[in-house]
Amino acid sequence: MTLNVVTQIDPLIEVRNVLISVSDKSNLNLLVTQLLDINPKVTLYSTGGTYNAIRGFLGNRAETCLKQVSDYTGQLETQGGLVKTLDFKIYLSILTETYNAEHQGDLARTGAVPFDMVVVNLYPFKQTVSKPDVTVEQARGNIDIGGPCMIRASAKNFIRVASVVDPEDYSAILSEMKAANGRISLDLRFMLAQKAFGHTAAYDKMIAEYLNSRTIENVRECYPS
């Protein structure tokens, strides 16, 4: 396999397509409404509870700017939200490079669009395992798979994508976009990527530490034969 070596990028990226899937919905209203105020042509792609929350506070405005990920991919969510975003088209939208002709051909072939911003935070694993008498099965159910994949993909592609994991960063992102006509700088995208990889690393470490603190007897208790 030959890795792509990118030599040409756009230091400023206009935010036009945004993928949003968050457990922590703090300041989500602020982010979404101001993104649309800055650029009314922004399209939002979302899932499950996040989609419902955005639709709720946008009202009729949602009809023109909000799309369900399942409509975008052509695949319904698996029961219980087990599989929502683990889809070829999603990762094509996140990982493509602007000046790669083959990547652009793949976007055209599949009817995909490049995502310029990915806003994701993860299932509340820490809060779950902090509860008294939590079971291994309850903890297992709160291990996020799609979220870390989207975060890592968008952070890897910081040359074109803003990977947003912390609601505390919304204000700084919006402030830069207002000053730069709806665009985000390489400086900010790189800072967000640094934070994103730290976020997923801490999340995986937390899961590993919890599982290592359990015994096989704790596991068997969850699944009586």
ROLOFI-565427 format. One line per 2 residues: number of its first residue (from 0); their letters; for each residue x, y, z of N, C-alpha, C. Coordinates in pm, 1 decimal, always signed. Layout:
N
NUM) A) X,Y,Z,X,Y,Z,X,Y,Z; ... .
//
This chain:
225
0) MT) +84.2,-119.7,+0.0,+0.0,+0.0,+0.0,+87.6,+124.6,+0.0; +55.3,+218.2,-88.5,+127.8,+345.2,-95.5,+45.6,+452.9,-25.3 .
2) LN) +104.5,+514.2,+75.4,+35.3,+620.0,+147.7,+35.7,+748.8,+66.3; -74.4,+821.2,+76.2,-80.5,+951.5,+11.6,+9.7,+1050.1,+83.9 .
4) VV) +83.7,+1127.6,+10.4,+162.9,+1236.9,+66.7,+102.5,+1366.3,+14.9; +41.7,+1441.7,+103.8,-27.4,+1564.1,+65.0,+69.3,+1681.1,+69.4 .
6) TQ) +72.7,+1758.0,-39.1,+160.9,+1874.6,-45.3,+84.2,+2004.3,-65.4; -44.9,+1994.0,-97.6,-124.6,+2114.6,-123.0,-252.5,+2109.0,-41.1 .
8) ID) -276.4,+2212.2,+36.7,-400.1,+2223.1,+115.0,-448.3,+2367.2,+111.4; -567.8,+2389.2,+164.0,-621.2,+2524.3,+180.7,-608.4,+2562.8,+327.8 .
10) PL) -528.2,+2664.3,+360.3,-513.2,+2703.9,+500.6,-646.3,+2740.8,+566.6; -735.8,+2802.9,+490.5,-868.6,+2837.2,+539.9,-971.8,+2749.5,+470.3 .
12) IE) -1057.1,+2685.4,+549.5,-1160.4,+2596.2,+496.3,-1297.8,+2654.5,+526.7; -1379.3,+2671.4,+423.3,-1516.2,+2716.3,+444.6,-1599.6,+2600.1,+498.6 .
14) VR) -1673.9,+2625.8,+603.7,-1758.0,+2522.7,+663.8,-1893.2,+2522.2,+593.7; -1919.5,+2412.6,+521.9,-2044.9,+2399.5,+447.3,-2125.3,+2277.0,+489.0 .
16) NV) -2055.6,+2167.7,+522.6,-2121.3,+2043.0,+561.1,-2069.0,+1998.2,+697.1; -2160.5,+1979.1,+790.9,-2123.0,+1951.2,+930.2,-2192.3,+1823.4,+976.8 .
18) LI) -2113.7,+1730.0,+1028.8,-2167.2,+1606.8,+1087.3,-2169.6,+1623.6,+1238.5; -2286.4,+1601.2,+1299.3,-2301.7,+1621.8,+1443.9,-2365.5,+1499.2,+1506.8 .
20) SV) -2297.4,+1443.0,+1608.9,-2352.2,+1331.9,+1686.8,-2293.8,+1340.7,+1827.1; -2372.5,+1390.4,+1920.7,-2318.1,+1419.8,+2054.1,-2403.8,+1359.8,+2164.7 .
22) SD) -2335.8,+1307.7,+2267.3,-2404.9,+1268.2,+2390.4,-2423.8,+1390.0,+2480.4; -2317.2,+1471.3,+2491.6,-2323.4,+1595.3,+2569.3,-2375.6,+1705.9,+2477.5 .
24) KS) -2499.5,+1745.9,+2500.9,-2563.3,+1844.7,+2413.6,-2551.3,+1987.4,+2468.5; -2457.7,+2010.0,+2559.6,-2434.4,+2144.2,+2612.4,-2402.4,+2241.1,+2499.0 .
26) NL) -2471.5,+2353.6,+2498.4,-2446.7,+2460.5,+2400.8,-2466.5,+2417.2,+2255.6; -2534.9,+2305.4,+2234.1,-2559.9,+2261.9,+2097.0,-2645.3,+2363.0,+2021.1 .
28) NL) -2743.2,+2419.6,+2090.1,-2828.6,+2521.8,+2029.2,-2744.1,+2640.1,+1982.3; -2652.8,+2684.2,+2067.4,-2563.5,+2795.8,+2032.1,-2482.2,+2762.4,+1907.6 .
30) LV) -2420.8,+2645.5,+1906.5,-2336.1,+2607.3,+1792.8,-2415.9,+2605.1,+1662.8; -2526.7,+2534.6,+1664.2,-2603.4,+2515.1,+1541.0,-2661.8,+2645.4,+1488.7 .
32) TQ) -2725.7,+2722.4,+1575.0,-2790.5,+2845.1,+1528.1,-2688.4,+2946.9,+1477.8; -2573.3,+2954.3,+1544.6,-2472.7,+3050.6,+1499.5,-2400.9,+3003.4,+1373.0 .
34) LL) -2382.3,+2871.9,+1358.9,-2327.8,+2822.7,+1231.8,-2415.8,+2865.6,+1115.4; -2546.1,+2854.4,+1134.2,-2640.5,+2891.1,+1028.6,-2649.3,+3042.2,+1010.2 .
36) DI) -2629.8,+3116.9,+1117.8,-2627.1,+3262.7,+1104.1,-2503.9,+3307.0,+1025.2; -2390.6,+3241.4,+1050.4,-2267.2,+3276.0,+980.6,-2275.5,+3237.9,+833.3 .
38) NP) -2327.7,+3118.6,+806.6,-2342.7,+3071.9,+668.3,-2476.9,+3000.8,+655.1; -2578.3,+3068.7,+606.3,-2711.5,+3008.6,+594.1,-2716.5,+2887.7,+501.3 .
40) KV) -2610.0,+2865.4,+423.8,-2607.3,+2751.6,+332.1,-2548.0,+2625.4,+394.2; -2511.5,+2631.2,+522.0,-2457.8,+2513.4,+590.5,-2563.4,+2403.0,+593.3 .
42) TL) -2517.9,+2278.8,+567.9,-2604.3,+2162.2,+581.6,-2555.3,+2078.9,+698.8; -2648.2,+2039.5,+785.0,-2617.7,+1961.4,+903.8,-2662.1,+1817.6,+882.0 .
44) YS) -2574.7,+1722.7,+916.0,-2605.7,+1580.2,+907.7,-2598.6,+1524.0,+1049.0; -2704.4,+1454.0,+1091.5,-2707.5,+1414.0,+1231.3,-2778.3,+1280.8,+1250.5 .
46) TG) -2771.8,+1230.0,+1374.1,-2824.7,+1097.9,+1407.5,-2911.4,+1103.3,+1532.4; -3004.4,+1009.4,+1541.0,-3077.9,+979.2,+1662.7,-3121.7,+1096.9,+1746.2 .
48) GT) -3079.6,+1094.8,+1872.9,-3119.7,+1197.9,+1967.5,-3066.3,+1335.0,+1931.9; -2948.0,+1339.8,+1871.1,-2892.7,+1469.3,+1829.9,-2977.9,+1529.9,+1719.9 .
50) YN) -3016.5,+1448.5,+1624.1,-3104.7,+1495.6,+1516.3,-3234.3,+1551.0,+1574.3; -3295.1,+1478.8,+1667.1,-3421.3,+1521.9,+1726.6,-3404.9,+1652.8,+1803.3 .
52) AI) -3292.9,+1666.2,+1875.0,-3267.7,+1789.0,+1950.7,-3253.2,+1908.5,+1856.8; -3175.9,+1891.6,+1750.4,-3156.3,+2001.3,+1655.5,-3287.8,+2037.5,+1587.1 .
54) RG) -3360.5,+1937.4,+1546.5,-3489.9,+1962.2,+1482.3,-3583.0,+2037.4,+1576.2; -3574.0,+2004.9,+1705.5,-3660.5,+2069.3,+1803.9,-3636.0,+2217.8,+1815.6 .
56) FL) -3509.1,+2259.0,+1821.4,-3486.4,+2403.0,+1840.5,-3476.4,+2480.4,+1709.4; -3462.2,+2412.1,+1595.8,-3464.2,+2484.2,+1468.3,-3605.5,+2500.1,+1413.1 .
58) GN) -3696.4,+2411.2,+1451.6,-3833.0,+2419.9,+1401.8,-3838.4,+2405.8,+1250.8; -3917.3,+2490.5,+1185.7,-3935.0,+2482.0,+1040.6,-3805.7,+2504.4,+963.3 .
60) RA) -3712.6,+2574.4,+1024.5,-3584.3,+2601.0,+958.7,-3509.2,+2471.8,+927.5; -3536.4,+2368.1,+1006.2,-3467.5,+2240.7,+988.1,-3495.1,+2177.9,+852.5 .
62) ET) -3608.6,+2209.4,+792.9,-3647.5,+2146.1,+666.8,-3545.3,+2170.2,+556.1; -3477.3,+2281.3,+560.8,-3385.9,+2316.4,+452.2,-3239.2,+2291.4,+483.2 .
64) CL) -3205.5,+2260.3,+609.4,-3063.3,+2251.9,+643.4,-3023.6,+2126.8,+720.9; -3120.7,+2044.8,+763.6,-3091.3,+1930.4,+849.8,-3126.8,+1800.0,+779.6 .
66) KQ) -3030.7,+1706.2,+778.6,-3053.3,+1575.4,+717.6,-3016.3,+1463.9,+814.9; -3093.2,+1356.4,+812.3,-3058.4,+1238.9,+891.2,-2944.5,+1163.5,+822.4 .
68) VS) -2850.9,+1115.4,+901.9,-2740.7,+1037.3,+846.9,-2793.5,+915.0,+771.6; -2899.8,+853.7,+822.0,-2954.9,+735.5,+754.9,-3006.2,+769.4,+614.9 .
70) DY) -3059.6,+889.2,+595.9,-3102.4,+931.1,+462.2,-2980.9,+956.0,+372.0; -2875.0,+1006.1,+430.8,-2752.5,+1033.8,+355.3,-2684.4,+904.5,+310.2 .
72) TG) -2675.7,+806.7,+400.5,-2605.3,+682.7,+368.2,-2693.9,+582.4,+295.8; -2825.7,+596.2,+313.5,-2916.8,+497.1,+257.9,-2929.4,+373.5,+344.2 .
74) QL) -2877.1,+379.6,+467.5,-2882.9,+267.4,+559.9,-2952.6,+309.9,+688.9; -3055.3,+235.9,+728.4,-3123.2,+264.9,+853.1,-3032.5,+234.6,+972.0 .
76) ET) -3054.8,+308.0,+1081.6,-2980.8,+278.1,+1204.3,-3019.5,+139.5,+1255.8; -2921.4,+67.3,+1308.4,-2948.3,-61.8,+1370.4,-3021.8,-40.6,+1502.6 .
78) QG) -3107.8,-134.8,+1539.1,-3187.2,-124.6,+1662.1,-3098.7,-84.3,+1779.4; -3150.8,+9.2,+1859.2,-3077.2,+56.1,+1975.5,-2962.9,+150.2,+1941.1 .
80) GL) -2954.2,+192.8,+1813.9,-2845.4,+282.4,+1774.3,-2710.5,+213.9,+1767.1; -2711.0,+79.2,+1756.3,-2585.5,+4.3,+1758.8,-2493.0,+44.4,+1644.3 .
82) VK) -2550.0,+58.0,+1524.3,-2471.4,+101.5,+1408.0,-2544.3,+218.5,+1343.1; -2478.5,+333.8,+1343.2,-2537.9,+453.4,+1283.7,-2445.1,+518.5,+1181.9 .
84) TL) -2318.0,+527.6,+1215.5,-2226.0,+606.7,+1134.2,-2110.0,+525.7,+1078.7; -2104.6,+396.1,+1106.7,-1996.5,+312.5,+1054.4,-2031.4,+273.5,+910.5 .
86) DF) -2005.7,+365.1,+820.7,-2050.9,+351.7,+682.8,-1944.6,+409.1,+589.0; -1924.6,+343.3,+475.1,-1823.3,+387.0,+378.6,-1842.0,+532.7,+339.7 .
88) KI) -1965.6,+571.0,+314.1,-1992.3,+706.1,+265.8,-1955.4,+811.0,+370.5; -1979.3,+780.1,+497.7,-1943.3,+872.9,+605.6,-1792.8,+897.8,+607.0 .
90) YL) -1714.5,+789.6,+598.3,-1569.0,+805.6,+609.0,-1508.1,+861.1,+481.1; -1573.6,+837.4,+368.3,-1533.7,+905.3,+246.0,-1550.2,+1055.8,+263.4 .
92) SI) -1661.4,+1096.1,+322.0,-1690.4,+1238.4,+343.0,-1591.0,+1302.8,+438.6; -1541.1,+1224.1,+534.2,-1448.1,+1279.0,+633.6,-1304.1,+1279.4,+583.4 .
94) LT) -1262.7,+1173.8,+515.6,-1120.3,+1151.1,+491.0,-1068.7,+1199.3,+355.6; -1157.6,+1233.5,+262.8,-1109.8,+1274.8,+131.0,-1023.7,+1400.7,+137.3 .
96) ET) -931.7,+1408.7,+43.1,-839.7,+1522.4,+33.5,-879.6,+1609.9,-85.5; -874.0,+1738.6,-65.1,-926.1,+1834.8,-162.7,-860.3,+1823.4,-299.2 .
98) YN) -728.0,+1807.8,-301.9,-656.0,+1811.8,-429.0,-616.2,+1672.4,-478.6; -689.7,+1571.3,-432.7,-669.6,+1435.0,-479.9,-781.3,+1403.8,-579.8 .
100) AE) -746.9,+1392.4,-706.8,-847.7,+1375.2,-811.6,-926.9,+1246.4,-793.3; -861.3,+1139.9,-747.9,-932.1,+1013.7,-727.8,-1032.3,+1025.2,-613.5 .
102) HQ) -994.5,+1092.7,-507.3,-1087.8,+1114.9,-396.8,-1209.3,+1193.7,-444.3; -1183.5,+1296.3,-522.1,-1295.9,+1376.4,-572.1,-1385.7,+1294.1,-664.5 .
104) GD) -1324.7,+1202.4,-739.5,-1403.1,+1112.1,-821.9,-1489.3,+1018.3,-738.3; -1435.5,+973.6,-624.6,-1512.8,+887.3,-534.6,-1632.7,+962.5,-476.6 .
106) LA) -1613.2,+1088.0,-441.3,-1724.6,+1168.8,-391.3,-1833.4,+1180.4,-497.0; -1793.2,+1209.5,-620.5,-1890.6,+1224.4,-728.2,-1961.4,+1092.1,-757.7 .
108) RT) -1886.3,+983.5,-756.0,-1941.2,+851.1,-787.5,-2047.6,+808.3,-687.0; -2028.1,+843.1,-560.6,-2118.6,+798.9,-454.1,-2222.7,+903.7,-416.3 .
110) GA) -2214.4,+1022.1,-475.4,-2305.3,+1129.6,-437.6,-2277.5,+1182.6,-298.7; -2152.6,+1169.1,-253.4,-2114.0,+1215.1,-120.0,-2067.3,+1360.2,-124.6 .
112) VP) -2065.1,+1422.0,-7.5,-2012.7,+1558.2,+5.7,-1899.4,+1555.1,+107.7; -1802.9,+1645.1,+98.4,-1697.3,+1650.3,+199.3,-1748.5,+1716.2,+327.6 .
114) FD) -1730.9,+1648.7,+439.4,-1763.1,+1709.9,+568.2,-1646.5,+1799.7,+609.6; -1679.1,+1923.8,+642.3,-1576.7,+2021.6,+681.2,-1559.9,+2029.0,+832.0 .
116) MV) -1661.4,+1984.1,+904.8,-1656.6,+1984.9,+1050.9,-1728.0,+1860.6,+1102.1; -1667.3,+1796.0,+1201.5,-1727.5,+1679.2,+1265.6,-1735.5,+1709.4,+1414.8 .
118) VV) -1857.7,+1714.5,+1465.5,-1881.1,+1748.6,+1606.4,-1930.3,+1622.7,+1676.5; -1844.0,+1562.7,+1756.1,-1875.8,+1434.7,+1819.9,-1821.5,+1433.0,+1961.8 .
120) NL) -1904.7,+1392.5,+2056.8,-1852.3,+1350.4,+2185.9,-1915.5,+1217.4,+2222.7; -1859.9,+1149.3,+2320.1,-1878.3,+1005.5,+2333.4,-1978.9,+964.6,+2440.5 .
122) YP) -2026.0,+839.4,+2428.0,-2115.3,+783.6,+2529.5,-2054.0,+805.3,+2668.0; -2137.2,+831.8,+2767.9,-2085.5,+868.1,+2901.3,-2035.3,+746.9,+2979.6 .
124) FK) -1923.5,+689.5,+2934.4,-1870.7,+568.6,+2998.6,-1830.1,+595.9,+3144.0; -1762.0,+706.6,+3166.6,-1715.4,+737.5,+3302.0,-1832.3,+750.6,+3398.1 .
126) QT) -1936.1,+822.0,+3356.4,-2052.7,+838.6,+3443.0,-2119.8,+704.5,+3470.8; -2119.9,+617.9,+3369.7,-2183.0,+486.8,+3386.3,-2109.2,+402.0,+3488.3 .
128) VS) -1977.9,+390.5,+3474.4,-1902.4,+301.5,+3563.2,-1881.3,+363.0,+3701.0; -1913.0,+491.7,+3717.4,-1902.2,+554.8,+3848.9,-2023.1,+524.7,+3937.0 .
130) KP) -2128.6,+470.3,+3877.8,-2248.8,+440.4,+3954.3,-2227.5,+316.4,+4041.1; -2284.3,+316.9,+4161.1,-2270.0,+198.0,+4246.8,-2339.6,+78.2,+4183.4 .
132) DV) -2278.9,-37.2,+4198.4,-2336.7,-164.1,+4151.7,-2352.9,-171.5,+4000.4; -2277.5,-91.6,+3923.7,-2284.2,-103.0,+3778.2,-2233.6,-240.5,+3736.7 .
134) TV) -2297.4,-299.8,+3637.2,-2256.2,-431.2,+3589.9,-2164.4,-418.8,+3469.0; -2092.3,-526.5,+3442.1,-2007.3,-528.4,+3324.0,-2091.0,-509.1,+3197.8 .
136) EQ) -2211.2,-566.7,+3195.7,-2297.7,-551.4,+3078.2,-2340.1,-406.2,+3059.4; -2372.6,-337.4,+3167.4,-2408.8,-195.9,+3155.4,-2290.7,-114.0,+3104.3 .
138) AR) -2172.2,-145.2,+3154.7,-2052.2,-75.4,+3108.0,-2025.3,-106.3,+2961.2; -2036.7,-234.1,+2924.1,-2012.8,-275.2,+2785.9,-2104.1,-200.7,+2688.7 .
140) GN) -2229.9,-184.6,+2726.2,-2325.5,-115.3,+2640.3,-2293.3,+30.8,+2619.7; -2213.0,+88.0,+2709.0,-2176.5,+229.1,+2698.0,-2035.8,+249.9,+2643.0 .
142) ID) -1983.5,+148.7,+2574.8,-1857.3,+165.6,+2503.1,-1890.2,+215.2,+2362.3; -1847.6,+335.2,+2332.8,-1877.7,+399.4,+2204.7,-1780.6,+347.3,+2097.9 .
144) IG) -1833.4,+308.6,+1983.6,-1750.9,+261.2,+1872.7,-1748.6,+363.6,+1758.8; -1865.8,+403.0,+1710.6,-1872.0,+496.6,+1598.7,-1812.9,+633.1,+1631.5 .
146) GP) -1836.6,+679.6,+1754.7,-1786.2,+811.1,+1793.9,-1635.0,+823.0,+1784.3; -1558.5,+733.3,+1850.3,-1412.5,+741.9,+1839.0,-1362.2,+728.8,+1696.1 .
148) CM) -1430.4,+647.3,+1615.0,-1388.7,+633.2,+1475.0,-1403.1,+765.8,+1400.6; -1516.0,+832.9,+1420.6,-1536.4,+962.2,+1352.9,-1438.7,+1067.2,+1403.7 .
150) IR) -1413.9,+1066.8,+1534.1,-1320.0,+1164.1,+1590.3,-1180.3,+1141.7,+1533.0; -1135.8,+1018.1,+1532.6,-1001.1,+987.9,+1482.8,-988.3,+1020.0,+1333.5 .
152) AS) -1091.1,+986.5,+1256.6,-1085.0,+1013.8,+1112.9,-1078.3,+1163.1,+1085.2; -1163.4,+1239.4,+1153.1,-1164.7,+1384.0,+1128.2,-1038.0,+1450.6,+1180.1 .
154) AK) -986.0,+1401.6,+1294.0,-862.1,+1458.7,+1346.9,-743.6,+1425.3,+1257.1; -741.3,+1304.2,+1203.3,-635.4,+1268.0,+1108.3,-636.2,+1361.8,+989.3 .
156) NF) -755.1,+1400.0,+944.7,-766.2,+1484.3,+825.6,-779.4,+1632.2,+862.6; -704.4,+1674.6,+963.9,-709.3,+1815.3,+1006.1,-667.6,+1909.5,+894.9 .
158) IR) -603.4,+1856.5,+790.9,-566.0,+1941.9,+677.0,-689.6,+1997.7,+607.3; -807.4,+1936.0,+636.2,-929.8,+1984.0,+571.3,-1050.6,+1988.5,+664.8 .
160) VA) -1044.2,+1918.6,+777.7,-1162.0,+1900.1,+862.4,-1134.7,+1948.7,+1004.8; -1235.6,+2012.2,+1063.9,-1229.7,+2051.0,+1205.2,-1296.2,+1941.8,+1287.7 .
162) SV) -1220.0,+1881.2,+1379.0,-1270.5,+1775.3,+1466.3,-1301.4,+1836.3,+1602.5; -1430.0,+1841.2,+1637.9,-1473.9,+1915.4,+1756.9,-1528.4,+1817.2,+1860.3 .
164) VD) -1461.2,+1807.9,+1976.0,-1502.1,+1711.6,+2079.0,-1548.5,+1776.8,+2208.7; -1526.7,+1905.7,+2223.0,-1553.1,+1972.2,+2351.3,-1644.4,+2092.9,+2331.7 .
166) PE) -1762.8,+2091.8,+2394.2,-1852.2,+2208.3,+2383.2,-1787.8,+2338.9,+2428.4; -1685.8,+2330.6,+2512.1,-1617.0,+2452.2,+2556.9,-1545.0,+2522.8,+2441.7 .
168) DY) -1522.4,+2451.8,+2332.5,-1452.4,+2511.4,+2218.3,-1546.9,+2577.5,+2118.2; -1677.0,+2562.5,+2135.6,-1771.5,+2615.8,+2037.1,-1754.3,+2766.1,+2018.9 .
170) SA) -1739.7,+2838.5,+2128.4,-1731.7,+2985.1,+2119.4,-1610.9,+3030.3,+2038.9; -1494.3,+2967.5,+2063.1,-1373.0,+3006.4,+1990.2,-1386.2,+2974.3,+1842.0 .
172) IL) -1447.8,+2860.0,+1811.9,-1467.8,+2821.6,+1671.6,-1559.9,+2920.5,+1602.2; -1669.5,+2953.2,+1665.3,-1764.9,+3046.9,+1606.6,-1704.3,+3186.1,+1591.9 .
174) SE) -1625.0,+3226.3,+1689.1,-1560.8,+3357.4,+1682.5,-1467.1,+3365.6,+1563.0; -1388.3,+3261.5,+1540.8,-1298.2,+3263.0,+1425.4,-1377.0,+3262.0,+1295.3 .
176) MK) -1482.4,+3182.7,+1290.9,-1562.0,+3176.6,+1168.2,-1626.5,+3310.8,+1136.7; -1673.3,+3380.7,+1238.1,-1732.1,+3512.2,+1214.7,-1629.4,+3608.9,+1157.0 .
178) AA) -1507.1,+3599.8,+1206.9,-1401.9,+3691.5,+1161.7,-1346.3,+3653.3,+1025.3; -1364.6,+3526.5,+985.7,-1302.7,+3477.1,+862.2,-1406.6,+3437.0,+757.6 .
180) NG) -1521.9,+3501.2,+761.7,-1625.9,+3476.0,+660.5,-1664.3,+3328.6,+650.6; -1685.1,+3266.9,+767.0,-1733.4,+3129.2,+769.9,-1627.2,+3023.3,+752.2 .
182) RI) -1498.9,+3062.2,+765.8,-1389.9,+2967.6,+743.9,-1315.2,+2939.4,+873.7; -1245.5,+2824.8,+873.7,-1166.0,+2783.3,+989.6,-1021.0,+2766.1,+945.4 .
184) SL) -930.4,+2814.9,+1027.4,-788.6,+2815.5,+992.0,-721.9,+2680.8,+1019.3; -608.3,+2659.0,+953.0,-525.9,+2541.3,+979.4,-480.2,+2539.9,+1124.6 .
186) DL) -446.0,+2657.1,+1179.1,-401.0,+2665.0,+1318.9,-505.7,+2605.9,+1413.0; -631.1,+2645.9,+1393.7,-737.0,+2598.2,+1482.1,-767.4,+2451.5,+1454.7 .
188) RF) -767.5,+2410.6,+1330.8,-794.2,+2270.1,+1298.6,-689.1,+2179.2,+1361.1; -563.4,+2222.5,+1360.0,-457.0,+2140.9,+1419.1,-472.2,+2133.9,+1571.0 .
190) ML) -505.0,+2246.6,+1633.3,-526.8,+2246.5,+1778.2,-641.2,+2152.3,+1814.8; -749.4,+2155.1,+1736.2,-862.9,+2068.6,+1763.1,-825.2,+1921.5,+1743.4 .
192) AQ) -739.7,+1892.8,+1646.5,-694.4,+1754.8,+1625.1,-611.9,+1705.5,+1743.1; -525.0,+1790.1,+1794.9,-446.8,+1752.5,+1912.9,-539.0,+1714.8,+2028.6 .
194) KA) -639.3,+1796.5,+2049.7,-733.5,+1772.5,+2158.9,-815.6,+1645.9,+2133.4; -852.3,+1624.2,+2007.5,-935.1,+1509.1,+1972.8,-863.1,+1377.9,+2000.6 .
196) FG) -737.4,+1367.5,+1960.7,-663.9,+1243.5,+1986.7,-639.9,+1222.4,+2135.8; -620.9,+1330.8,+2209.5,-610.9,+1318.1,+2355.2,-741.0,+1267.1,+2415.1 .
198) HT) -852.1,+1311.5,+2357.1,-984.5,+1272.2,+2405.2,-1008.0,+1122.6,+2385.1; -978.8,+1071.9,+2265.7,-1000.8,+929.0,+2240.8,-901.2,+842.8,+2317.4 .
200) AA) -778.2,+892.2,+2334.1,-679.5,+816.5,+2411.1,-724.3,+801.0,+2556.2; -774.6,+909.2,+2615.0,-822.3,+903.8,+2753.7,-943.8,+812.9,+2766.0 .
202) YD) -1029.1,+815.1,+2665.3,-1149.3,+731.4,+2665.5,-1112.7,+582.7,+2661.4; -1021.8,+545.7,+2572.4,-979.2,+406.2,+2564.2,-908.6,+361.5,+2691.2 .
204) KM) -829.2,+450.0,+2749.5,-759.2,+416.8,+2873.8,-859.5,+390.9,+2986.3; -965.1,+471.3,+2991.7,-1067.4,+454.9,+3093.7,-1137.6,+319.0,+3079.8 .
206) IA) -1167.8,+281.2,+2955.7,-1233.1,+152.5,+2932.2,-1140.7,+38.0,+2971.7; -1014.6,+47.1,+2930.9,-918.1,-58.7,+2963.3,-902.7,-72.9,+3114.3 .
208) EY) -895.2,+38.1,+3184.7,-878.8,+32.0,+3329.9,-1000.6,-29.7,+3397.0; -1119.4,+3.4,+3347.0,-1239.5,-55.6,+3405.9,-1242.4,-206.5,+3382.4 .
210) LN) -1221.6,-249.7,+3258.3,-1226.4,-393.3,+3229.0,-1119.8,-469.8,+3306.4; -1002.0,-409.2,+3321.7,-894.8,-474.9,+3397.2,-925.5,-485.0,+3545.8 .
212) SR) -1020.7,-403.7,+3592.3,-1058.0,-409.1,+3734.2,-1167.0,-512.3,+3761.8; -1221.6,-572.6,+3657.5,-1326.6,-673.3,+3671.8,-1267.0,-813.5,+3660.2 .
214) TI) -1340.1,-910.3,+3708.6,-1299.3,-1050.0,+3697.5,-1394.3,-1123.9,+3604.1; -1354.1,-1243.0,+3561.6,-1441.7,-1321.3,+3475.9,-1568.9,-1360.3,+3550.5 .
216) EN) -1560.7,-1370.3,+3682.9,-1682.8,-1397.0,+3762.1,-1781.6,-1280.8,+3750.9; -1728.7,-1156.5,+3749.9,-1815.2,-1040.1,+3731.0,-1885.7,-1046.2,+3596.2 .
218) VR) -1815.6,-1096.3,+3496.4,-1874.0,-1108.0,+3362.1,-1981.3,-1214.2,+3360.3; -1950.1,-1332.0,+3414.6,-2046.3,-1443.5,+3410.7,-2174.5,-1411.7,+3485.3 .
220) EC) -2165.7,-1327.7,+3587.6,-2286.1,-1290.3,+3663.0,-2390.2,-1221.2,+3574.0; -2344.3,-1157.1,+3467.6,-2434.4,-1082.3,+3379.7,-2511.0,-1172.3,+3283.7 .
222) YP) -2458.7,-1290.8,+3260.0,-2513.6,-1375.9,+3154.7,-2539.1,-1517.4,+3208.1; -2636.4,-1530.7,+3297.6,-2664.2,-1665.2,+3353.8,-2706.6,-1762.4,+3244.3 .
224) S) -2653.3,-1880.7,+3249.1,-2686.4,-1980.8,+3147.5,-2812.0,-2058.3,+3185.1 .
//
